[in-house]
């Protein structure tokens, strides 16, 4: 099961992508495998020498105990030290941010695809919408004519 953060592709220009493991409890893993999670509004923060996923929501698993469960808790990302150091230097130097793009399972493991991104301005978003509308209109015009 793959959960995609569609809002990220609209609000940001993604320059680089990489894969990270994520530290979850057993009930959270089952919930993510079932597709019960949201990445909208979440981001990755590097604190000290560790990376954390903040504000991502994993809805409670139906058959798990709900006592003391926080669906928006901060979760630790599993990255190598070299990756964290290089990301930290890229973020500080070029006004970039880390955002989660998607959750997916790789065999028995849950992975998080993280993107190094730059925020889009309002006029850039409007231009992207305009280009997609033009492309859609062209496809509709040539739909029946080319064989």
Backbone as ProteinMPNN parsed JSONL, in Angstrom:
{"seq_chain_A": "XXXXXXXXXXXXXXXXXXXXXXXXXXXXXXXXXXXXXXXXXXXXXXXXXXXXXXXXXXXXXXXXXXXXXXXXXXXXXXXXXXXXXXXXXXXXXXXXXXXXXXXXXXXXXXXXXXXXXXXXXXXXXXXXXXXXXXXXXXXXXXXXXXX", "coords_chain_A": {"N_chain_A": [[0.843, -1.173, 0.0], [0.544, 2.207, -0.833], [0.88, 5.456, 0.321], [0.372, 8.688, -0.63], [1.562, 12.043, -0.556], [-0.085, 14.358, -1.908], [-0.43, 17.096, -1.853], [2.08, 18.099, -1.421], [3.412, 18.1, -3.876], [2.149, 20.117, -5.175], [2.593, 22.405, -3.634], [5.364, 22.61, -3.404], [8.61, 22.613, -5.021], [10.282, 19.857, -5.866], [13.562, 18.952, -5.362], [15.363, 16.906, -4.744], [15.237, 13.429, -3.886], [14.95, 10.89, -1.379], [15.195, 7.775, 0.463], [13.932, 6.722, 3.6], [13.923, 4.903, 6.651], [11.409, 4.316, 9.162], [10.512, 4.707, 12.54], [8.16, 2.837, 14.04], [5.308, 1.708, 15.969], [3.857, -1.584, 16.491], [1.045, -1.628, 15.987], [0.783, 0.719, 14.535], [2.193, 0.104, 12.212], [0.543, -1.861, 11.073], [-1.696, -0.312, 10.593], [-0.741, 1.588, 8.716], [-0.1, -0.127, 6.614], [-2.645, -0.846, 5.922], [-3.482, 1.463, 4.758], [-4.251, 3.652, 6.256], [-3.388, 6.47, 6.867], [-2.084, 9.857, 6.92], [-0.243, 12.352, 5.248], [-0.396, 15.032, 4.761], [0.433, 18.327, 5.558], [2.571, 17.633, 7.138], [6.073, 17.509, 8.114], [9.69, 17.23, 7.985], [12.098, 17.422, 10.472], [15.386, 18.172, 11.483], [16.946, 17.479, 14.382], [19.524, 18.045, 16.439], [21.491, 15.309, 15.945], [19.675, 13.705, 14.713], [16.819, 12.764, 12.737], [13.406, 13.701, 12.516], [9.983, 12.925, 11.959], [7.358, 15.054, 11.831], [4.068, 15.828, 12.797], [2.699, 14.025, 11.14], [-0.041, 11.937, 10.438], [-1.253, 8.95, 11.714], [-3.872, 6.92, 11.679], [-5.684, 5.236, 14.303], [-5.269, 1.691, 14.676], [-7.797, -0.679, 14.138], [-8.127, -2.978, 15.785], [-6.424, -2.585, 17.892], [-5.317, -1.479, 21.176], [-6.492, 1.603, 22.406], [-5.666, 3.265, 24.398], [-4.015, 6.062, 25.486], [-2.963, 6.661, 22.964], [-1.514, 8.675, 20.512], [-2.279, 10.02, 17.517], [-0.821, 11.898, 16.029], [1.823, 11.89, 16.83], [5.368, 12.579, 17.227], [7.686, 11.024, 15.132], [10.617, 9.053, 14.827], [13.065, 9.152, 12.258], [14.937, 6.781, 10.395], [18.046, 7.073, 9.465], [21.344, 7.161, 7.955], [24.276, 8.536, 9.544], [25.909, 10.06, 7.824], [24.106, 10.783, 5.818], [22.33, 12.398, 7.251], [24.008, 14.511, 8.065], [24.757, 15.582, 5.55], [22.254, 16.378, 4.583], [21.533, 18.278, 6.502], [23.449, 20.279, 6.022], [22.733, 21.019, 3.401], [20.166, 22.038, 3.788], [20.551, 24.234, 5.527], [22.133, 25.878, 3.956], [20.766, 26.606, 1.545], [18.104, 27.521, 1.818], [16.088, 25.488, 1.898], [13.674, 22.847, 2.493], [12.644, 19.854, 4.228], [10.34, 17.489, 3.228], [7.823, 14.975, 3.649], [7.061, 12.658, 1.097], [5.84, 10.196, 0.372], [4.498, 7.169, 1.853], [5.384, 3.793, 1.923], [5.49, 0.182, 1.597], [8.258, -1.933, 1.774], [8.777, -4.962, 1.284], [8.71, -6.468, 4.415], [9.049, -4.077, 5.717], [8.305, -0.635, 6.528], [8.675, 2.19, 4.615], [9.684, 5.614, 4.126], [9.412, 8.092, 1.775], [11.303, 10.866, 1.326], [11.549, 14.273, 0.452], [13.739, 16.811, -0.691], [13.001, 20.078, -0.759], [11.835, 23.165, -2.269], [9.815, 25.919, -1.538], [6.963, 26.903, -3.481], [5.993, 29.931, -5.094], [2.972, 31.93, -5.209], [2.313, 32.735, -7.838], [3.729, 30.886, -9.339], [2.348, 28.546, -8.809], [-0.094, 29.139, -10.029], [0.72, 29.289, -12.714], [1.447, 26.623, -13.166], [-1.038, 25.338, -12.949], [-2.304, 26.516, -15.136], [-0.73, 25.532, -17.285], [-1.327, 22.787, -17.107], [-4.065, 22.819, -17.683], [-4.026, 23.717, -20.353], [-2.673, 21.598, -21.55], [-4.513, 19.509, -21.114], [-6.673, 20.443, -22.668], [-5.541, 20.307, -25.253], [-5.166, 17.53, -25.479], [-7.835, 16.699, -25.48], [-8.721, 17.846, -27.882], [-7.232, 16.446, -29.84], [-7.984, 13.856, -29.452], [-9.802, 12.154, -30.903], [-8.847, 12.403, -33.48], [-6.275, 11.472, -34.219], [-4.967, 8.483, -35.437]], "CA_chain_A": [[0.0, 0.0, 0.0], [1.326, 3.432, -0.92], [0.151, 6.663, 0.708], [1.093, 9.792, -1.278], [1.274, 13.411, -0.123], [-0.326, 15.076, -3.164], [-0.311, 18.536, -1.61], [3.5, 18.453, -1.465], [3.82, 18.355, -5.254], [1.551, 21.382, -5.584], [3.147, 23.512, -2.857], [6.828, 22.622, -3.405], [9.389, 22.09, -6.127], [11.139, 18.826, -5.277], [14.87, 18.916, -6.027], [16.053, 15.642, -4.495], [14.44, 12.46, -3.128], [15.675, 9.772, -0.787], [14.38, 6.84, 1.229], [14.281, 6.624, 5.014], [13.105, 4.026, 7.481], [10.677, 5.068, 10.168], [10.327, 3.938, 13.763], [6.739, 2.75, 14.327], [4.865, 0.605, 16.818], [3.227, -2.654, 15.726], [-0.291, -1.231, 15.541], [0.956, 1.751, 13.505], [2.609, -0.577, 10.986], [-0.648, -2.487, 10.501], [-2.563, 0.761, 10.134], [-0.157, 2.144, 7.489], [-0.276, -1.15, 5.572], [-4.047, -0.782, 5.527], [-3.729, 2.728, 4.067], [-4.897, 4.599, 7.165], [-2.45, 7.495, 7.299], [-2.097, 11.105, 6.169], [1.013, 13.092, 5.3], [-0.646, 16.45, 4.502], [0.775, 19.21, 6.662], [3.693, 17.13, 7.925], [7.406, 17.909, 7.658], [10.807, 16.557, 8.644], [12.981, 18.351, 11.163], [16.62, 17.569, 11.991], [17.234, 18.002, 15.72], [20.788, 17.434, 16.854], [21.995, 14.433, 14.889], [18.601, 12.784, 14.381], [15.736, 13.326, 11.942], [12.093, 13.354, 13.042], [8.793, 13.225, 11.175], [6.48, 15.801, 12.724], [2.704, 16.144, 12.383], [2.098, 13.019, 10.263], [-1.139, 11.312, 11.17], [-1.563, 7.541, 11.491], [-5.113, 6.656, 12.39], [-5.545, 4.038, 15.145], [-5.627, 0.377, 14.146], [-9.111, -1.038, 14.672], [-8.068, -4.021, 16.806], [-5.401, -2.27, 18.903], [-5.771, -0.69, 22.325], [-6.434, 3.028, 22.1], [-5.291, 4.017, 25.59], [-2.802, 6.86, 25.402], [-2.423, 6.716, 21.604], [-1.546, 9.988, 19.875], [-2.084, 9.79, 16.083], [0.1, 12.867, 15.43], [3.063, 11.94, 17.606], [6.612, 12.735, 16.48], [8.3, 9.721, 14.881], [12.027, 9.144, 14.46], [13.442, 8.58, 10.974], [16.154, 5.984, 10.474], [18.983, 7.474, 8.415], [22.754, 7.094, 8.314], [24.834, 9.824, 10.005], [26.388, 10.817, 6.667], [22.938, 11.363, 5.155], [21.81, 13.483, 8.094], [24.947, 15.639, 7.992], [24.661, 16.208, 4.231], [20.956, 17.053, 4.511], [21.585, 19.453, 7.364], [24.22, 21.314, 5.338], [21.954, 21.491, 2.257], [19.024, 22.82, 4.285], [21.021, 25.506, 6.075], [22.775, 26.705, 2.952], [20.02, 27.018, 0.36], [16.698, 27.826, 2.096], [15.289, 24.338, 1.506], [13.003, 22.149, 3.574], [12.432, 18.427, 4.031], [8.93, 17.123, 3.349], [7.543, 13.58, 3.287], [6.321, 12.534, -0.159], [4.967, 9.025, 0.393], [4.766, 6.003, 2.681], [5.167, 2.55, 1.188], [6.156, -0.936, 2.246], [9.3, -2.625, 1.022], [8.785, -6.229, 1.992], [8.061, -6.314, 5.72], [9.395, -2.777, 6.295], [7.612, 0.58, 6.074], [9.65, 3.212, 4.225], [9.171, 6.957, 3.899], [10.152, 8.823, 0.756], [11.446, 12.253, 1.773], [12.041, 15.133, -0.606], [14.374, 18.09, -0.404], [12.114, 20.904, -1.567], [11.78, 24.624, -2.158], [8.415, 26.343, -1.626], [6.559, 27.639, -4.68], [5.253, 31.173, -4.91], [1.594, 31.833, -5.681], [2.255, 32.851, -9.29], [4.228, 29.627, -9.901], [1.24, 27.587, -8.716], [-1.073, 29.496, -11.064], [1.289, 28.901, -14.004], [1.374, 25.157, -13.273], [-2.44, 25.009, -13.227], [-2.571, 26.954, -16.505], [-0.09, 24.57, -18.199], [-2.072, 21.53, -17.088], [-5.324, 23.05, -18.398], [-3.715, 23.749, -21.779], [-2.336, 20.228, -21.955], [-5.769, 18.762, -21.113], [-7.443, 20.881, -23.824], [-4.916, 19.733, -26.445], [-5.476, 16.099, -25.515], [-9.235, 16.561, -25.854], [-8.85, 18.175, -29.304], [-6.632, 15.426, -30.698], [-8.365, 12.528, -28.979], [-10.414, 11.329, -31.952], [-8.304, 12.711, -34.807], [-5.056, 10.736, -34.514], [-5.176, 7.034, -35.386]], "C_chain_A": [[0.886, 1.234, 0.0], [0.431, 4.621, -0.593], [0.969, 7.855, 0.215], [0.622, 11.126, -0.72], [1.12, 14.276, -1.378], [-0.148, 16.589, -3.014], [1.145, 18.998, -1.72], [3.938, 18.807, -2.886], [3.226, 19.652, -5.782], [2.231, 22.562, -4.904], [4.664, 23.657, -2.964], [7.394, 22.157, -4.74], [10.394, 21.124, -5.53], [12.447, 18.765, -6.056], [15.572, 17.574, -5.867], [15.159, 14.746, -3.645], [15.351, 11.405, -2.53], [14.743, 8.977, 0.109], [14.869, 6.779, 2.662], [13.376, 5.598, 5.685], [12.414, 4.879, 8.522], [10.387, 4.156, 11.351], [8.85, 3.991, 14.162], [6.456, 1.641, 15.326], [4.148, -0.425, 15.942], [1.863, -2.28, 15.178], [-0.215, -0.162, 14.453], [1.354, 1.127, 12.174], [1.389, -1.187, 10.298], [-1.595, -1.431, 9.941], [-2.053, 1.366, 8.82], [-0.296, 1.147, 6.339], [-1.704, -1.171, 5.06], [-4.412, 0.516, 4.827], [-4.366, 3.787, 4.937], [-3.895, 5.606, 7.723], [-2.555, 8.722, 6.411], [-0.767, 11.81, 6.341], [0.817, 14.594, 5.06], [-0.323, 17.276, 5.741], [1.951, 18.739, 7.497], [5.023, 17.585, 7.31], [8.448, 17.142, 8.45], [11.715, 17.614, 9.233], [14.204, 17.59, 11.642], [16.956, 18.269, 13.297], [18.465, 17.282, 16.23], [21.352, 16.6, 15.718], [20.953, 13.372, 14.529], [17.506, 13.505, 13.603], [14.408, 12.82, 12.476], [11.003, 13.76, 12.059], [7.767, 13.837, 12.133], [5.126, 16.023, 12.047], [2.101, 15.179, 11.365], [1.063, 12.251, 11.07], [-1.311, 9.86, 10.738], [-2.794, 7.251, 12.347], [-4.995, 5.35, 13.177], [-5.996, 2.77, 14.426], [-6.883, -0.101, 14.87], [-9.018, -1.985, 15.872], [-7.033, -3.763, 17.897], [-6.029, -1.499, 20.067], [-5.553, 0.795, 22.031], [-5.985, 3.877, 23.275], [-3.972, 4.758, 25.378], [-2.206, 6.957, 24.01], [-2.609, 8.107, 21.027], [-1.293, 9.804, 18.381], [-1.092, 10.745, 15.423], [1.42, 12.966, 16.187], [4.272, 12.087, 16.676], [7.287, 11.38, 16.364], [9.725, 9.902, 14.363], [12.26, 8.488, 13.096], [14.785, 7.884, 11.11], [17.022, 6.275, 9.255], [20.412, 7.284, 8.901], [23.241, 8.483, 8.711], [25.282, 10.69, 8.835], [25.223, 11.504, 5.949], [22.392, 12.538, 5.947], [22.698, 14.716, 8.017], [24.835, 16.346, 6.641], [23.33, 16.95, 4.07], [20.942, 18.334, 5.323], [22.334, 20.596, 6.684], [23.457, 21.871, 4.135], [20.808, 22.402, 2.7], [19.466, 24.194, 4.756], [21.535, 26.435, 4.992], [21.851, 27.29, 1.907], [18.532, 27.27, 0.585], [15.757, 26.722, 1.589], [14.62, 23.729, 2.733], [12.86, 20.677, 3.227], [10.952, 18.126, 4.23], [8.746, 15.659, 2.979], [6.689, 13.535, 2.022], [5.381, 11.34, -0.162], [5.449, 8.003, 1.413], [4.542, 4.784, 1.815], [5.862, 1.423, 1.926], [7.101, -1.613, 1.258], [9.514, -3.957, 1.726], [8.09, -6.049, 3.322], [8.255, -4.932, 6.349], [8.533, -1.649, 5.723], [8.68, 1.633, 5.816], [8.933, 4.534, 3.982], [10.04, 7.609, 2.838], [10.125, 10.297, 1.145], [12.044, 13.06, 0.636], [12.657, 16.406, -0.063], [13.684, 19.097, -1.324], [12.263, 22.39, -1.28], [10.32, 25.036, -2.366], [8.14, 27.132, -2.891], [5.837, 28.92, -4.274], [3.859, 31.01, -5.512], [1.51, 31.881, -7.208], [2.785, 31.583, -9.973], [3.146, 28.558, -9.87], [0.201, 27.858, -9.794], [-0.577, 29.091, -12.444], [1.206, 27.393, -14.212], [-0.057, 24.725, -13.597], [-2.79, 25.362, -14.67], [-1.977, 25.985, -17.527], [-0.865, 23.254, -18.263], [-3.409, 21.67, -17.809], [-5.102, 23.059, -19.907], [-3.41, 22.349, -22.31], [-3.601, 19.369, -22.062], [-6.619, 19.132, -22.329], [-6.875, 20.319, -25.121], [-5.225, 18.25, -26.575], [-6.92, 15.869, -25.93], [-9.452, 16.858, -27.331], [-8.38, 17.043, -30.205], [-7.049, 14.009, -30.357], [-8.909, 11.647, -30.105], [-9.768, 11.464, -33.309], [-7.078, 11.888, -35.177], [-5.33, 9.239, -34.389], [-3.927, 6.289, -35.753]], "O_chain_A": [[1.865, 1.303, 0.743], [-0.648, 4.77, -1.166], [2.128, 8.014, 0.598], [-0.563, 11.317, -0.448], [2.095, 14.859, -1.852], [0.246, 17.269, -3.962], [1.412, 20.148, -2.069], [4.747, 19.715, -3.076], [3.747, 20.226, -6.738], [2.426, 23.606, -5.526], [5.201, 24.719, -2.647], [6.753, 21.416, -5.485], [11.269, 21.532, -4.767], [12.443, 18.551, -7.269], [16.302, 17.148, -6.762], [14.415, 15.228, -2.791], [16.391, 11.068, -3.097], [13.656, 9.431, 0.467], [16.073, 6.783, 2.916], [12.208, 5.45, 5.324], [12.787, 6.032, 8.74], [10.06, 2.982, 11.181], [8.344, 5.038, 14.568], [7.273, 0.739, 15.508], [3.867, -0.156, 14.774], [1.554, -2.582, 14.026], [-1.051, -0.136, 13.55], [0.899, 1.573, 11.121], [1.219, -1.047, 9.087], [-2.228, -1.654, 8.909], [-2.843, 1.627, 7.912], [-0.58, 1.544, 5.209], [-1.944, -1.479, 3.892], [-5.537, 0.661, 4.348], [-4.964, 4.731, 4.42], [-3.592, 5.591, 8.916], [-3.052, 8.645, 5.287], [-0.222, 11.864, 7.444], [1.781, 15.354, 5.149], [-0.763, 16.95, 6.844], [2.298, 19.393, 8.48], [5.085, 17.988, 6.149], [8.14, 16.493, 9.449], [12.059, 18.59, 8.567], [14.078, 16.478, 12.155], [17.216, 19.472, 13.332], [18.455, 16.067, 16.43], [21.656, 17.127, 14.647], [21.302, 12.275, 14.094], [17.289, 14.703, 13.784], [14.287, 11.652, 12.846], [11.09, 14.802, 11.41], [7.365, 13.213, 13.115], [5.06, 16.364, 10.866], [1.068, 15.497, 10.776], [1.273, 11.954, 12.246], [-1.491, 9.57, 9.555], [-2.751, 7.33, 13.574], [-4.274, 4.445, 12.756], [-6.97, 2.775, 13.673], [-7.005, 0.061, 16.084], [-9.738, -1.819, 16.857], [-6.791, -4.63, 18.737], [-7.122, -0.947, 19.95], [-4.529, 1.178, 21.465], [-5.929, 5.101, 23.157], [-2.938, 4.14, 25.122], [-1.033, 7.308, 23.882], [-3.71, 8.657, 21.044], [-0.173, 9.457, 18.004], [-0.568, 10.432, 14.354], [2.061, 14.016, 16.181], [4.201, 11.76, 15.491], [7.446, 10.668, 17.356], [9.997, 10.795, 13.561], [11.729, 7.414, 12.813], [15.661, 8.337, 11.845], [16.761, 5.782, 8.157], [20.668, 7.25, 10.105], [22.688, 9.489, 8.268], [25.071, 11.903, 8.838], [25.335, 12.655, 5.525], [22.03, 13.563, 5.37], [22.202, 15.838, 7.916], [24.819, 17.576, 6.588], [23.291, 18.032, 3.485], [20.406, 19.353, 4.887], [21.91, 21.749, 6.758], [23.523, 23.072, 3.872], [20.523, 23.412, 2.057], [18.838, 25.201, 4.43], [21.387, 27.652, 5.098], [22.12, 28.384, 1.412], [17.762, 27.235, -0.375], [14.754, 27.003, 0.932], [14.962, 24.06, 3.868], [12.946, 20.299, 2.058], [10.376, 18.461, 5.265], [9.436, 15.152, 2.094], [5.717, 14.279, 1.89], [4.251, 11.443, -0.64], [6.622, 7.966, 1.786], [3.586, 4.751, 1.039], [6.719, 1.663, 2.777], [6.78, -1.827, 0.089], [10.326, -4.066, 2.645], [6.978, -5.524, 3.362], [7.684, -4.648, 7.402], [8.091, -1.711, 4.576], [9.491, 1.934, 6.692], [7.741, 4.569, 3.676], [11.261, 7.675, 2.982], [9.059, 10.897, 1.277], [12.941, 12.59, -0.064], [12.163, 17.0, 0.895], [13.775, 18.977, -2.546], [12.738, 22.809, -0.225], [9.666, 24.543, -3.284], [8.969, 27.93, -3.328], [5.163, 28.976, -3.245], [3.604, 30.053, -6.242], [0.722, 31.149, -7.807], [2.339, 31.243, -11.068], [3.037, 27.754, -10.796], [-0.326, 26.928, -10.404], [-1.357, 28.603, -13.262], [0.923, 26.936, -15.319], [-0.263, 23.841, -14.428], [-3.485, 24.606, -15.349], [-2.627, 25.649, -18.517], [-1.037, 22.678, -19.337], [-3.844, 20.734, -18.48], [-5.89, 22.481, -20.657], [-3.85, 21.979, -23.399], [-3.739, 18.587, -23.003], [-7.219, 18.259, -22.956], [-7.631, 19.897, -25.997], [-5.515, 17.77, -27.671], [-7.2, 14.924, -26.667], [-10.272, 16.204, -27.977], [-9.026, 16.714, -31.199], [-6.514, 13.055, -30.923], [-8.497, 10.494, -30.231], [-10.105, 10.709, -34.22], [-6.863, 11.629, -36.361], [-5.856, 8.776, -33.377], [-3.922, 5.058, -35.762]]}, "name": "protein", "num_of_chains": 1, "seq": "XXXXXXXXXXXXXXXXXXXXXXXXXXXXXXXXXXXXXXXXXXXXXXXXXXXXXXXXXXXXXXXXXXXXXXXXXXXXXXXXXXXXXXXXXXXXXXXXXXXXXXXXXXXXXXXXXXXXXXXXXXXXXXXXXXXXXXXXXXXXXXXXXXX"}
